[in-house]
Amino acid sequence: MRGPHNIWRLIRTGATFIRTGAMHQALEAMDAPPRLRAVAYAISAPFAWLGYKGDPDLPPVTRAITALGPAYIKFGQVLSTRPDVVGSELADQLRVLQDKLPPFETSVAKRMVEEELGAPADQLFMEFSEPVAAASIAQVHSARRADTGERVAVKVLRPGIERAFRRDLDAFHFAAAMIERISPASRRLRPSEVIKHFESVVLGELDLRLEAASASQFGANTEGDAGFVVPQPVWNLSAKRVMVLDWAEGLPMGDPDGLRGAGHDVSGIGERVLQLFLSHALRDGFFHADMHHGNLKVAGNGDILAYDFGIMGQIDEYTRRVYAEILMGFIQRDYKRVAEVHFEAGYVPADRDVDEFALALRAVGEPIFGMDATHISMARLLAYLFEVTERFGMQTQTQLILLQRTMVVVEGVARSLNPSINMWEVAKPVVEKYIRESLGPRAIANDLRKTVQVLGRFGPELPDLVKAAIRKQTEPTPPPVTVTRWRYAALISAGTALLLLGVVLGELL
C-alpha cells in the first residue's frame, strides 16, 4: 500500500542522508528544485539523530545508501546507469557501490534449496560449502552434484528479501509521488519513471529463473566467440529462489599482477574484453550490463569467464544500426554523416539545422582525436555526445544510456589491464564488421528476404485485406451522431421499454 505509513521509512532515509552528510551532495547532483530541497531538509533535519551512521570511510552518498540496506544498495547501483538523472559525478560514485553484506547461515540456504527443489540439499549435492560470496540480493555457495560429481555454483536468494524489497519499493513509489506533487519542477527528473525502471530491474533479479534464462540466452549468442565462456544453468536444479550454474574457475579480472604472474597476456585480455562487449551489443543486441571486474574471471587457458546475469541490456536491430553508424562516423570523423543519422533516426527534431548540429558534433569529436592513445575514450565521447544532443532537443534514449554506462565500466576494465590501449583502434574492426554485415548489400538482401517471408505468411489473406481496404475507401461515411441524437435515441428506447412494460403488466393484471 503506497500510503502515509511509508512516511516513517522516508523520514529514516532522510535522517540517514543528513547524518552521513549525503543530503546536500545528492540534491546538488540531481539539481533538485529549491522547494524540494527545503522540504527535504525540513522533514529530515529534526530527526537526524535517528539516521544510521554508516561506514565513515565511504563517500557520503555511498555511505548513506550502504547503511540503509539491500534495496537502497541495489537502487544506487541502478541509478549509476542513469547519469541523466543523478549527474555524471554521482553516477561514477554509485558505480563502484559495494553490496557485500554479511552472509546468512548455510543451514538456511540448504532449507531454501529443499523448499524450492523438493529434495534435501544433502541428497542433491555431495558437497555444499559455506558462502563464497554474499551480495544484497543473494549469496553463492560452491557445491558438487550428487548425480554427476560436477562442481557447480548454487545461488540462493536472501530469506525474506522479496518482502523487504516490496516494502521499500512501496516507500520509493510514495516518495516519487510526493516529490512530484510538492515540486512540479522536479517532474523533469521523472522520479516516478525512474522508480518504475528500478522496480522492473529488481523484480527480474528476485526471480532467479529469469537470470537463468539470461545466462542461457547469452551463452547461446556467444557460443562461437573464441576465448569467452558463459556458465550455463542446470535447469532441473533451478527455481525461483535457487539457481545452479556451471562453476567458473579462474583468476579475478581485477588482479592484473596475479594475471601476469600466471603467464597471461594482460594487454590482450583488455582488448578482448572491449571487443567482446561491442560485439555482443552490436551483433546480438543483448549484452552484459554489469560487466565490471567482480563479474569477470580469467581461466587457466586464458578464456574470459563472465557471470552474474541479473542486469542485461537489450537493443533492437534498428537502434544497433543507428549506434554503429554514429560510432563509425566518429571514427572516420565524418560529422555531417553523424548528424544526418541523428535526424534520420528521429533523435533530433526535424526543425533543427543539420549543419549547425554537425558543427556541434565536430566540437565534440576533434578534441578527443587530438588526444594521445592513453586518453582517447569512447565512453567520454558518448557522454559529450549526449550533452550536445540534449541541447538540440533529443529525448532521452534509455537503452543508449545503459549502453553508455556499461561502456564506461568496460573501458575501465580494459584500461586497468592495458593503460595505453587505443580504444578507437580496438573498436574499429568490430564496428566495421557489423556495418558490412548489417548495412551493406548482404544486409539489404536479408531485409528483403525477411519482407518476402512476412508477405508469404500473409499471402492467402492479402486479396481479402485489399478488398476490405477498397470497400472502406468507397463506402460513404455515415453522418456523425450528435450528442442530441443520442439523447433522443435514449428517450425513445426508454419510452418504448416503459410502454412494453405497461402492456405486460396490463396483461398480467
N, C-alpha and C positions, 0 to 999 in steps of 0.2 A: 504494500500500500504506500503510495507516494504522498503521504500526508504529513501533518505537523509533527508527528512522532519522530521524524527524521531530524528535527531541529537540534536535538541534543547531540547527535553524531556530528552534525555540521559545526556546532559550537566547539566540540572537542577537536575537530580538524583545524578550525581557525586558530584555536588556542595553541595547538602544536606548531602551526606555522609562525605564530607570534613568538613563542618561546624559543624556537630554533633560529629566529632571525630570517626566516624564509619568506614571510609575507610580502615585504617590500620588493624583494627580487622577483617573486612570481608575478605580482601585479605589474611591475615595470616591464617584464618580458612580454606580457600579453597586451601591453599598452591599454590597460583597463581604464574605462571612463572614470572621471573624478567621483561621480555619485557612487559608483560601485566600490571604489576604494574606501570612501567614507563609511559606507555601510559595513564593509568587511572589517574595518578596524573597530567600529562602534560595537559590533556584535562579539568580536573575538577578544579584544584587548582586556576587558574586565575579567575574563576567565583564563588569562594566560597561565596562571598557576596550575590550571587543570591539564595543560598540554603536556605531551610526552617530551622528555629531554632529548632523546635520540643520541646518536654517536657524534660527539663533538669533533671527531677527526674528519667527518664528511662535510662537503659543501652544504650550505643551509637548506636548499630545496631537497636534495637527495637525503639529507639527514632527517627532515620532516617526513618525507614520503616513506622512508625505510621504517621510521618509528611507528607509523600508522598501520603498518601491516600489509599482508599479501595483496589485497585488492588495490591498494594505493600504489604498491610497487609495480604491479602489472599495468596500472593506469599510467604511471610515469614512463614505463617502457614504451607503451603505445604512443604516448604524446611525443616521444623522441622521434617518431616518424612524421610528426606534423609541425615542422618549423613555421608553417603558415599560421599556426595558432599560437605557439609559445615563443616564437623567435628562434633564430639560429643558435644563439649563445646558450640558451636554456636547453634547447634540443640536444646540443652536444653534451651538456652536463648530464641530462637524463639518459643519454645513450649508453653511458657507462654505469648506469644504475645497477648495483649488485642486488640480487634477490636470494642470496644464500641465507637460509633460515635454519634453525635447529631441526634436525630430523625427528620424526616420530618413531615410536618403538617398532622394531621389526615384527614383534608379535601382532601388532595392529595391522601391519601391512599383510602378513600372512592370513589374518582373518578376513581382510577385504578380498584377497585373492580367492579364498574359499567361497565367499558370498557371491563374487562375480562369476567365477568359473565353475562353481558347483562341485568342487572336489578340494580336499585339503592340499595346502601348498606342499607339504612333505610328500604327498603322493604324486604331485605333478612335477616336482623338482627334487633331484637327489642332493642338490646343494642350493642354499639360499642365504646370501651374505647379509651382513649389516649394510646400511645405506652407503652407497659410494658417492652420491650427490643428492643434495636437497635444495629445492628452489621454492618459489612462492606458491606454486600450484601442486606440485608433485615431487616425489623423490624416486631415486633409481636404485635398484639392487642388482648385483650380479648373481646369476643362478645357472644351474646346469639341468637341462631337461632330463626327466626320468626315462622317456621313451627312446631318445637318440643319443643322449650324453653330450649334446652340443651346448656350448656356453651361450647364454642369452642375457639380454638386459630386460629387467622387469620394472616397468614404470607404474607407480601406484599413486592415485590422487590422494591428497591430504584428507583425512577424515573430516567431514563437516564443511569442506571448502566450498561446496556448491551453495549451501545455505548462507555462509558468510559472505560470499561474493554477491549473491542476490540481495542480501540486506544492504551492502554497501552500494550496489548499483541503484537500489531504490533511493538511497540518500543522494547519489550523484544526479539522478534524474530530477529529484526535488530541488536540488541546488541550482541546476541549469534553468529550470522553470522560474525559480525565484529571481535569478540574476537577470533573465530576460524581462521579467515584469518590473523589477526595480529600476533597471537601466536599459531602456530601449537601444541606446547607443552600443551596448555590448552585443547586440544581435549580429553585428558584423563578424564577431568571433565564432558565431554559430555554435554556442555551447550545447544545445540540445542535439545537434547533428554529431558533434564530437563524442558525446556520451553514447549515442546510438551506435556509432562506429566502434567505440570501445566495447560495448555490450556484445556486438556481433563477433568481435575477435575473441573475447573471453569465453563466451558460451561455446564457441568452437573448441577452445582449448580444454574446457571442462568435460568434453566428450572425447575420450581417447580413441574411439572408433574413427573419428574424423581425422585425427592425427595419423592413425594407421593408414587411412585411405590416402592422405597426402604423401606419406612415405612410399606407399605402393605406386602412386602415380608418378612421383618424382623419380623413383627407381626405374620405372618403365621408360620414361622420357630420356634418361641419361644412361641407359644400358650400353649404348655404343660409345660413350665418352671414355677414352683411354685414360687410365690413371685416376678415375673418380668412382667412388663406391658409396652407395646408399644402403644402409642396413634395412632389411626388409622385415615386415611384421609377420609374426606367426599367428595367423588368423584364428585358429582353433584355440589359442591361448590368450586371446584379446577380447575385451569387452568395454563397456562404457567407462569404468573406473580403473581398469587394469589393461596395460598393453605390453606385449612381449615382442622384442625386436632382436635381430641378429646382433651379436656382440661386436662392437667396433674397437679393436685393439690397436693402439698407436700412440705416438708421442703428441703432446699438445702443440697446436699451431702457435701458441703464444710463447714458446720457448725456443727462440732461434739458436741459442748456443747449444741446447740439447740436440736440436736437429742437425747442426753442423757436426757435433761430436759423434752422431750416429752415421755420418757419411752422406747426408742428404744434400742435394743442390738447393740451397735455401732460396737463392735468387730465382731459379727456375720455378720453384713451387709458388713464389709470389706472383709470377707472371701467369701461371696456370690458374690460380685462384681467380684472378681478374677475368681471364678469357673464358673460363667456365661459367662465371656468373653472367657475363654478357651473352654467351651462347644460350644459356637457359632462358634469359629474359627475352631475347630476340627470336630465337629459333622456336622455343616451346611456348613462350608466353606464360610460363609457370616457374617461378624462381623462389629460392630460399630467401625469405625476407628478414632473417635474423642470423646472417652469415658472419658472426664475429668469431674471435679466437676461441672462445669457450665451446663453440659448436663445431669445431673443425679439428681433426687429428691427421697425423701422417703415419701411414702404416710402414712396416719394416721394409717393404719393397718400393716405397716412395709414393704409393697411392694416397690420394686425398680422401679422407673419410668425413662425411657430413652427417650430423644427426640433430635431433630436436626440431621437429617439423610442425610446431604449434602455430607459427606465423609464416604463411606462404603468400606470395604475391601473384596476381594473375593480370595479364594484359591481353586484350583482344587483338586479333590479327591486324586490323586497320591501325590501331594505335601503335603497334610494334613497327609497322611500316613508316608511320609518321616519325616515330622516335629515331629509327635508323637513318632516315633521310636528314633529320636535323643533325645527328651526330656526324654523318658523312659530310654534310655541308660545312660544318665547322672544321673538320679535318682537312677539307680541301680549301677552306677559307672563302667559300662561295656564300657570302652573307645574303645576297639577293635571293638565292635559292632557299636558304633557311627561312627568310621572311615569307616567301611565296608559299612554302609548306605550311606555315602557321595560318595563313589566310585560307589556303585550300582546305585545311582541316577544320576551319571554323573556330580555331582557338582565339583568334584576334578578330574583333568586329570588322565587317567589310567597309565601314565608313572611315577607317583609319588609313593613313597613307603608307603604302608598302615600301616606298623608297626611304621615307623617314624611319620606318621600323628597321629596314636593312642597315641604315646608318647607326642606329642604336645598337644593333647586334654586332656591328664592327667594333664598337667601343667596348663590347664585352669580350670578343674573341682575340683581338690583336694584342692587348696587354698580356694575355695568357701565353700566346705563341711567342711573345718576346722573352719569356722566362726560360731558364735552363731546364734540363730534363728533371732535375730534382724538385722543381716547383710546379711543373705542369700538373694540373688537377682537373679531371673530368667532373668530379663532384663539385668543385668550386665553379666550374663553368656552368653547370646546371643550376647552381644556386643563383649566380648572376643572371642567368637566362630567365629564371622565374621572376626575379625582381623587375627586369625590363618588360617582360610580357604582362606583368601585373599593371605596370604604368600604362600600357596600351590597352587595358581593358580585358585581358584574358581572364576567364573564370578559372578557379582552382581545379586542377585535374588531379584528383586524389590518387589515382593509380600511378601517375608520374611522380608525385611527391614521395610515395612509398619506394618507388624505384630509385629516386634520387638519394633518399636516406640510406637505402641499402648500399648504393654506390659509395657513399661516404664510408660506411663500415668496411666494405670490401677493399676500398682503396687504402684504408688504414691498415688492414691486414697485409696487403701487398707491400706497402712501404715499410712496415715493421720487419719484413723479411728481405726487402731489397730497397734501401733508401734512395738509390739513384734510378729507380725504374722510370722509364719514359711511358707514361700512360697512353699517349696517342699511338706510339709505335706498337704497343702491345694490343691495343684495342682495334687498330686499323684492319688487320686481316679478318677478324671476326665480323666486323661491320660490313666490310666489302663482300665477304662470302654471303652474308644474309641478303644484302641488296641484290647480288647476282641471282640468287635463288628466289627472291620474293618480289623483285621489281623489274627483272629482265624478261626476255622472251619466254623463258620457261615458266615464269610466274603467270604471264598472260595466258599461256596455254592451259595452265592448271585452273585459272579462274574461269576460262571458257568451258573447260571440262566440267567443273562444278555446276556452272549455269545450265549446261545441257542435261546434267543428271537431275537437277531440280525440275526442269521443264519436262523431262521424261517421266518423272513421278506423277506430275500433274497433267500429263498429256491427255489421258482419257477424259479429263474434266474440262479441258480448255474450250471445246465447242460450246458447252453449256454456259461456261463463265462468260464467253464472248457474247452469246445470245442475251444473257441476263443483263450485261452491261449496255447492249444496244437498246433493249426494251426500256431500260431505266432512263436512257437519254431521250427516247422518242415519246414516252408516255407523258401526257400533260400533267403538270404539277398541280395537285389539288389545292384549292384556296385554303389559307391558314384559318384554323378555327380560333376565333377570338374568345377572350375570357367571358364576354357577354353570352356568346353562343353556348359555351359550356354551361353557363348558369341556366339558360333556357332549357338545355337538354336535361340538366339535373332536375329542374322543376317538373318537366314533362314526365320524366321517369318516376319521380316520387309521386306525382298525381296519379299516374297510371297504376302504380303499386297500391296506393290507398283505395282507388276505385275497385281494383280486383279484390282487395281485402274486404271491402264493404260487401261486394257481391257474394263472396264466400260465406261471410258471417250471416248475411241475409238468408242464404240457402239453409245454413245450419240451424238458424233460429226459426 
